[in-house]
Amino acid sequence: MAGNAGAATPGAPTIQVPIDDSTSGASYTQTFVKVYSGTTAEGTPVYIYVPQGALAGVEGVASLDPQFDPDPTDEFTPCATTP
């Protein structure tokens, strides 16, 4: 997750992260939700984010679902046999 991830507000309930999919050649924005907030022993804030919807499974989650097609109008075809 590179790109503009650093531009997100640390600790915000959700963040938007640009995804560059090297396999399909497409780019899209994925929403991530905060699932953990804490601090280290030294007081450094720690936040953990997961793709929105991922806790219910990968189906329909753009960056996780092997059947996701970021651009159905191009030549790329998602993996048809991997659940």
N, CA, C and O atoms as CSV, one atom per row, in Angstrom:
chain,resi,resn,atom,element,x,y,z
A,1,MET,N,N,0.843,-1.176,0.000
A,1,MET,CA,C,0.000,0.000,0.000
A,1,MET,C,C,0.883,1.233,0.000
A,1,MET,O,O,1.173,1.817,1.044
A,2,ALA,N,N,1.281,1.592,-1.132
A,2,ALA,CA,C,2.118,2.778,-1.238
A,2,ALA,C,C,1.266,3.932,-1.735
A,2,ALA,O,O,0.050,3.940,-1.545
A,3,GLY,N,N,1.888,4.886,-2.358
A,3,GLY,CA,C,1.146,6.005,-2.931
A,3,GLY,C,C,0.874,7.061,-1.899
A,3,GLY,O,O,1.781,7.467,-1.173
A,4,ASN,N,N,-0.363,7.516,-1.817
A,4,ASN,CA,C,-0.733,8.614,-0.940
A,4,ASN,C,C,-1.223,8.162,0.420
A,4,ASN,O,O,-1.898,8.926,1.110
A,5,ALA,N,N,-0.904,6.940,0.826
A,5,ALA,CA,C,-1.377,6.446,2.113
A,5,ALA,C,C,-0.956,7.385,3.244
A,5,ALA,O,O,-1.694,7.541,4.217
A,6,GLY,N,N,0.212,8.010,3.133
A,6,GLY,CA,C,0.681,8.918,4.164
A,6,GLY,C,C,-0.143,10.181,4.260
A,6,GLY,O,O,-0.050,10.897,5.258
A,7,ALA,N,N,-0.945,10.477,3.253
A,7,ALA,CA,C,-1.775,11.674,3.269
A,7,ALA,C,C,-3.027,11.484,4.119
A,7,ALA,O,O,-3.722,12.457,4.408
A,8,ALA,N,N,-3.329,10.247,4.525
A,8,ALA,CA,C,-4.498,9.970,5.354
A,8,ALA,C,C,-4.263,10.527,6.754
A,8,ALA,O,O,-3.121,10.643,7.200
A,9,THR,N,N,-5.338,10.865,7.435
A,9,THR,CA,C,-5.242,11.360,8.801
A,9,THR,C,C,-5.036,10.184,9.749
A,9,THR,O,O,-5.918,9.332,9.862
A,10,PRO,N,N,-3.899,10.115,10.429
A,10,PRO,CA,C,-3.649,9.000,11.344
A,10,PRO,C,C,-4.750,8.886,12.401
A,10,PRO,O,O,-5.100,9.863,13.063
A,11,GLY,N,N,-5.281,7.682,12.543
A,11,GLY,CA,C,-6.312,7.441,13.539
A,11,GLY,C,C,-7.727,7.701,13.067
A,11,GLY,O,O,-8.677,7.462,13.813
A,12,ALA,N,N,-7.891,8.187,11.838
A,12,ALA,CA,C,-9.244,8.430,11.313
A,12,ALA,C,C,-10.003,7.102,11.247
A,12,ALA,O,O,-9.379,6.052,11.096
A,13,PRO,N,N,-11.326,7.129,11.356
A,13,PRO,CA,C,-12.106,5.883,11.299
A,13,PRO,C,C,-11.938,5.135,9.970
A,13,PRO,O,O,-11.959,3.905,9.944
A,14,THR,N,N,-11.774,5.872,8.878
A,14,THR,CA,C,-11.536,5.262,7.572
A,14,THR,C,C,-10.459,6.057,6.854
A,14,THR,O,O,-10.269,7.247,7.108
A,15,ILE,N,N,-9.757,5.376,5.952
A,15,ILE,CA,C,-8.782,6.036,5.085
A,15,ILE,C,C,-8.991,5.536,3.663
A,15,ILE,O,O,-9.463,4.419,3.453
A,16,GLN,N,N,-8.640,6.357,2.701
A,16,GLN,CA,C,-8.693,5.997,1.289
A,16,GLN,C,C,-7.258,5.788,0.820
A,16,GLN,O,O,-6.394,6.640,1.032
A,17,VAL,N,N,-7.011,4.647,0.182
A,17,VAL,CA,C,-5.663,4.317,-0.273
A,17,VAL,C,C,-5.707,4.001,-1.763
A,17,VAL,O,O,-6.506,3.170,-2.194
A,18,PRO,N,N,-4.861,4.651,-2.552
A,18,PRO,CA,C,-4.798,4.306,-3.980
A,18,PRO,C,C,-4.103,2.959,-4.162
A,18,PRO,O,O,-3.053,2.710,-3.569
A,19,ILE,N,N,-4.690,2.099,-4.979
A,19,ILE,CA,C,-4.144,0.767,-5.253
A,19,ILE,C,C,-3.745,0.717,-6.723
A,19,ILE,O,O,-4.551,1.028,-7.599
A,20,ASP,N,N,-2.507,0.326,-6.990
A,20,ASP,CA,C,-2.042,0.076,-8.349
A,20,ASP,C,C,-1.923,-1.433,-8.505
A,20,ASP,O,O,-1.048,-2.060,-7.909
A,21,ASP,N,N,-2.808,-2.010,-9.309
A,21,ASP,CA,C,-2.849,-3.457,-9.520
A,21,ASP,C,C,-1.958,-3.808,-10.705
A,21,ASP,O,O,-2.344,-3.613,-11.857
A,22,SER,N,N,-0.768,-4.325,-10.420
A,22,SER,CA,C,0.202,-4.604,-11.492
A,22,SER,C,C,-0.242,-5.761,-12.388
A,22,SER,O,O,0.183,-5.840,-13.540
A,23,THR,N,N,-1.084,-6.654,-11.883
A,23,THR,CA,C,-1.545,-7.777,-12.695
A,23,THR,C,C,-2.554,-7.319,-13.738
A,23,THR,O,O,-2.447,-7.688,-14.908
A,24,SER,N,N,-3.533,-6.518,-13.326
A,24,SER,CA,C,-4.559,-6.058,-14.269
A,24,SER,C,C,-4.150,-4.783,-14.987
A,24,SER,O,O,-4.678,-4.469,-16.054
A,25,GLY,N,N,-3.206,-4.043,-14.400
A,25,GLY,CA,C,-2.806,-2.766,-14.977
A,25,GLY,C,C,-3.718,-1.623,-14.597
A,25,GLY,O,O,-3.564,-0.512,-15.102
A,26,ALA,N,N,-4.664,-1.877,-13.717
A,26,ALA,CA,C,-5.630,-0.855,-13.307
A,26,ALA,C,C,-5.225,-0.211,-11.988
A,26,ALA,O,O,-4.424,-0.758,-11.230
A,27,SER,N,N,-5.787,0.948,-11.734
A,27,SER,CA,C,-5.636,1.638,-10.464
A,27,SER,C,C,-7.021,1.980,-9.944
A,27,SER,O,O,-7.923,2.304,-10.716
A,28,TYR,N,N,-7.182,1.907,-8.632
A,28,TYR,CA,C,-8.462,2.237,-8.017
A,28,TYR,C,C,-8.209,2.656,-6.571
A,28,TYR,O,O,-7.116,2.456,-6.042
A,29,THR,N,N,-9.204,3.225,-5.950
A,29,THR,CA,C,-9.095,3.647,-4.561
A,29,THR,C,C,-9.845,2.653,-3.687
A,29,THR,O,O,-10.975,2.272,-3.993
A,30,GLN,N,N,-9.211,2.238,-2.603
A,30,GLN,CA,C,-9.809,1.271,-1.668
A,30,GLN,C,C,-10.012,1.976,-0.331
A,30,GLN,O,O,-9.137,2.711,0.128
A,31,THR,N,N,-11.154,1.754,0.284
A,31,THR,CA,C,-11.420,2.282,1.622
A,31,THR,C,C,-10.981,1.244,2.645
A,31,THR,O,O,-11.313,0.064,2.526
A,32,PHE,N,N,-10.238,1.688,3.646
A,32,PHE,CA,C,-9.816,0.843,4.757
A,32,PHE,C,C,-10.461,1.370,6.031
A,32,PHE,O,O,-10.612,2.581,6.198
A,33,VAL,N,N,-10.843,0.467,6.932
A,33,VAL,CA,C,-11.461,0.845,8.203
A,33,VAL,C,C,-10.523,0.505,9.350
A,33,VAL,O,O,-9.819,-0.504,9.323
A,34,LYS,N,N,-10.531,1.365,10.351
A,34,LYS,CA,C,-9.676,1.147,11.520
A,34,LYS,C,C,-10.286,0.040,12.381
A,34,LYS,O,O,-11.461,0.094,12.743
A,35,VAL,N,N,-9.464,-0.967,12.702
A,35,VAL,CA,C,-9.937,-2.062,13.542
A,35,VAL,C,C,-9.189,-2.126,14.876
A,35,VAL,O,O,-9.560,-2.893,15.765
A,36,TYR,N,N,-8.143,-1.323,15.010
A,36,TYR,CA,C,-7.382,-1.307,16.259
A,36,TYR,C,C,-6.750,0.056,16.431
A,36,TYR,O,O,-6.287,0.675,15.473
A,37,SER,N,N,-6.739,0.509,17.667
A,37,SER,CA,C,-6.071,1.753,18.022
A,37,SER,C,C,-5.427,1.555,19.381
A,37,SER,O,O,-6.096,1.138,20.327
A,38,GLY,N,N,-4.153,1.844,19.493
A,38,GLY,CA,C,-3.447,1.704,20.759
A,38,GLY,C,C,-2.168,2.505,20.735
A,38,GLY,O,O,-1.957,3.335,19.852
A,39,THR,N,N,-1.314,2.250,21.713
A,39,THR,CA,C,-0.024,2.933,21.776
A,39,THR,C,C,1.049,1.937,22.192
A,39,THR,O,O,0.770,0.946,22.866
A,40,THR,N,N,2.277,2.216,21.780
A,40,THR,CA,C,3.414,1.405,22.216
A,40,THR,C,C,3.778,1.804,23.638
A,40,THR,O,O,3.241,2.769,24.181
A,41,ALA,N,N,4.689,1.058,24.227
A,41,ALA,CA,C,5.159,1.383,25.582
A,41,ALA,C,C,5.780,2.775,25.630
A,41,ALA,O,O,5.760,3.434,26.670
A,42,GLU,N,N,6.334,3.222,24.495
A,42,GLU,CA,C,6.951,4.551,24.425
A,42,GLU,C,C,5.935,5.651,24.128
A,42,GLU,O,O,6.288,6.830,24.103
A,43,GLY,N,N,4.682,5.274,23.904
A,43,GLY,CA,C,3.641,6.266,23.644
A,43,GLY,C,C,3.364,6.542,22.176
A,43,GLY,O,O,2.589,7.444,21.856
A,44,THR,N,N,3.983,5.779,21.272
A,44,THR,CA,C,3.752,5.956,19.843
A,44,THR,C,C,2.383,5.396,19.468
A,44,THR,O,O,2.089,4.241,19.774
A,45,PRO,N,N,1.540,6.194,18.811
A,45,PRO,CA,C,0.228,5.672,18.410
A,45,PRO,C,C,0.360,4.559,17.367
A,45,PRO,O,O,1.210,4.623,16.479
A,46,VAL,N,N,-0.489,3.547,17.491
A,46,VAL,CA,C,-0.517,2.420,16.563
A,46,VAL,C,C,-1.951,2.250,16.088
A,46,VAL,O,O,-2.875,2.182,16.899
A,47,TYR,N,N,-2.139,2.180,14.762
A,47,TYR,CA,C,-3.454,1.966,14.170
A,47,TYR,C,C,-3.351,0.826,13.178
A,47,TYR,O,O,-2.385,0.745,12.419
A,48,ILE,N,N,-4.333,-0.051,13.178
A,48,ILE,CA,C,-4.389,-1.132,12.201
A,48,ILE,C,C,-5.674,-0.964,11.406
A,48,ILE,O,O,-6.761,-0.812,11.963
A,49,TYR,N,N,-5.517,-0.997,10.079
A,49,TYR,CA,C,-6.633,-0.845,9.153
A,49,TYR,C,C,-6.752,-2.090,8.289
A,49,TYR,O,O,-5.746,-2.717,7.957
A,50,VAL,N,N,-7.981,-2.452,7.922
A,50,VAL,CA,C,-8.232,-3.552,6.977
A,50,VAL,C,C,-9.159,-3.028,5.884
A,50,VAL,O,O,-9.898,-2.068,6.103
A,51,PRO,N,N,-9.122,-3.658,4.701
A,51,PRO,CA,C,-10.028,-3.224,3.635
A,51,PRO,C,C,-11.490,-3.314,4.099
A,51,PRO,O,O,-11.889,-4.279,4.751
A,52,GLN,N,N,-12.257,-2.315,3.758
A,52,GLN,CA,C,-13.671,-2.287,4.145
A,52,GLN,C,C,-14.374,-3.548,3.642
A,52,GLN,O,O,-14.284,-3.886,2.462
A,53,GLY,N,N,-15.068,-4.235,4.533
A,53,GLY,CA,C,-15.783,-5.457,4.199
A,53,GLY,C,C,-14.978,-6.722,4.388
A,53,GLY,O,O,-15.541,-7.815,4.328
A,54,ALA,N,N,-13.666,-6.614,4.616
A,54,ALA,CA,C,-12.794,-7.791,4.680
A,54,ALA,C,C,-13.081,-8.695,5.871
A,54,ALA,O,O,-12.829,-9.898,5.798
A,55,LEU,N,N,-13.594,-8.154,6.952
A,55,LEU,CA,C,-13.838,-8.992,8.115
A,55,LEU,C,C,-14.989,-9.970,7.886
A,55,LEU,O,O,-15.136,-10.939,8.631
A,56,ALA,N,N,-15.802,-9.723,6.862
A,56,ALA,CA,C,-16.906,-10.621,6.516
A,56,ALA,C,C,-16.489,-11.646,5.466
A,56,ALA,O,O,-17.270,-12.542,5.144
A,57,GLY,N,N,-15.290,-11.535,4.934
A,57,GLY,CA,C,-14.793,-12.433,3.891
A,57,GLY,C,C,-14.228,-11.633,2.735
A,57,GLY,O,O,-14.345,-10.408,2.711
A,58,VAL,N,N,-13.615,-12.314,1.775
A,58,VAL,CA,C,-12.959,-11.599,0.681
A,58,VAL,C,C,-13.888,-11.295,-0.492
A,58,VAL,O,O,-13.587,-10.409,-1.292
A,59,GLU,N,N,-14.991,-11.997,-0.611
A,59,GLU,CA,C,-15.884,-11.784,-1.758
A,59,GLU,C,C,-16.367,-10.333,-1.821
A,59,GLU,O,O,-16.942,-9.803,-0.871
A,60,GLY,N,N,-16.115,-9.720,-2.964
A,60,GLY,CA,C,-16.540,-8.341,-3.180
A,60,GLY,C,C,-15.575,-7.288,-2.668
A,60,GLY,O,O,-15.805,-6.096,-2.869
A,61,VAL,N,N,-14.500,-7.700,-2.011
A,61,VAL,CA,C,-13.501,-6.757,-1.512
A,61,VAL,C,C,-12.431,-6.610,-2.597
A,61,VAL,O,O,-11.673,-7.540,-2.873
A,62,ALA,N,N,-12.388,-5.447,-3.191
A,62,ALA,CA,C,-11.567,-5.219,-4.389
A,62,ALA,C,C,-10.140,-5.738,-4.275
A,62,ALA,O,O,-9.698,-6.468,-5.162
A,63,SER,N,N,-9.421,-5.403,-3.253
A,63,SER,CA,C,-8.008,-5.769,-3.174
A,63,SER,C,C,-7.775,-7.204,-2.709
A,63,SER,O,O,-6.629,-7.653,-2.672
A,64,LEU,N,N,-8.834,-7.933,-2.353
A,64,LEU,CA,C,-8.678,-9.296,-1.843
A,64,LEU,C,C,-9.365,-10.373,-2.678
A,64,LEU,O,O,-8.901,-11.513,-2.707
A,65,ASP,N,N,-10.447,-10.038,-3.349
A,65,ASP,CA,C,-11.266,-11.013,-4.079
A,65,ASP,C,C,-10.599,-11.381,-5.407
A,65,ASP,O,O,-10.415,-10.507,-6.253
A,66,PRO,N,N,-10.225,-12.669,-5.617
A,66,PRO,CA,C,-9.572,-13.042,-6.874
A,66,PRO,C,C,-10.479,-12.888,-8.096
A,66,PRO,O,O,-9.987,-12.875,-9.224
A,67,GLN,N,N,-11.789,-12.770,-7.892
A,67,GLN,CA,C,-12.709,-12.566,-9.008
A,67,GLN,C,C,-12.959,-11.085,-9.309
A,67,GLN,O,O,-13.679,-10.766,-10.255
A,68,PHE,N,N,-12.377,-10.178,-8.518
A,68,PHE,CA,C,-12.572,-8.747,-8.742
A,68,PHE,C,C,-11.900,-8.312,-10.042
A,68,PHE,O,O,-10.737,-8.634,-10.288
A,69,ASP,N,N,-12.631,-7.586,-10.857
A,69,ASP,CA,C,-12.095,-7.046,-12.114
A,69,ASP,C,C,-12.193,-5.527,-12.047
A,69,ASP,O,O,-13.286,-4.978,-12.182
A,70,PRO,N,N,-11.077,-4.838,-11.840
A,70,PRO,CA,C,-11.118,-3.385,-11.681
A,70,PRO,C,C,-11.568,-2.639,-12.936
A,70,PRO,O,O,-12.039,-1.505,-12.846
A,71,ASP,N,N,-11.427,-3.266,-14.103
A,71,ASP,CA,C,-11.867,-2.631,-15.346
A,71,ASP,C,C,-12.416,-3.704,-16.287
A,71,ASP,O,O,-11.668,-4.261,-17.090
A,72,PRO,N,N,-13.724,-3.999,-16.193
A,72,PRO,CA,C,-14.317,-5.061,-17.011
A,72,PRO,C,C,-14.260,-4.793,-18.516
A,72,PRO,O,O,-14.559,-5.689,-19.305
A,73,THR,N,N,-13.885,-3.586,-18.929
A,73,THR,CA,C,-13.851,-3.267,-20.361
A,73,THR,C,C,-12.507,-3.564,-21.018
A,73,THR,O,O,-12.377,-3.428,-22.235
A,74,ASP,N,N,-11.491,-3.971,-20.229
A,74,ASP,CA,C,-10.175,-4.240,-20.820
A,74,ASP,C,C,-9.976,-5.737,-21.038
A,74,ASP,O,O,-10.902,-6.524,-20.844
A,75,GLU,N,N,-8.757,-6.132,-21.445
A,75,GLU,CA,C,-8.438,-7.538,-21.746
A,75,GLU,C,C,-8.266,-8.411,-20.517
A,75,GLU,O,O,-8.414,-9.630,-20.608
A,76,PHE,N,N,-7.957,-7.820,-19.366
A,76,PHE,CA,C,-7.691,-8.586,-18.155
A,76,PHE,C,C,-8.922,-9.376,-17.736
A,76,PHE,O,O,-10.037,-8.856,-17.719
A,77,THR,N,N,-8.696,-10.657,-17.394
A,77,THR,CA,C,-9.764,-11.508,-16.863
A,77,THR,C,C,-9.315,-12.035,-15.510
A,77,THR,O,O,-8.239,-12.625,-15.406
A,78,PRO,N,N,-10.123,-11.833,-14.468
A,78,PRO,CA,C,-9.728,-12.328,-13.145
A,78,PRO,C,C,-9.618,-13.858,-13.137
A,78,PRO,O,O,-10.104,-14.536,-14.041
A,79,CYS,N,N,-8.991,-14.360,-12.129
A,79,CYS,CA,C,-8.826,-15.801,-11.955
A,79,CYS,C,C,-10.203,-16.445,-11.838
A,79,CYS,O,O,-10.933,-16.180,-10.883
A,80,ALA,N,N,-10.559,-17.281,-12.795
A,80,ALA,CA,C,-11.890,-17.884,-12.831
A,80,ALA,C,C,-12.015,-19.104,-11.928
A,80,ALA,O,O,-13.130,-19.514,-11.604
A,81,THR,N,N,-10.905,-19.687,-11.518
A,81,THR,CA,C,-10.984,-20.934,-10.774
A,81,THR,C,C,-10.589,-20.821,-9.307
A,81,THR,O,O,-10.778,-21.777,-8.555
A,82,THR,N,N,-10.056,-19.709,-8.884
A,82,THR,CA,C,-9.629,-19.565,-7.491
A,82,THR,C,C,-10.739,-18.936,-6.664
A,82,THR,O,O,-11.144,-17.800,-6.914
A,83,PRO,N,N,-11.231,-19.680,-5.675
A,83,PRO,CA,C,-12.297,-19.100,-4.827
A,83,PRO,C,C,-11.749,-18.018,-3.917
A,83,PRO,O,O,-12.500,-17.426,-3.141
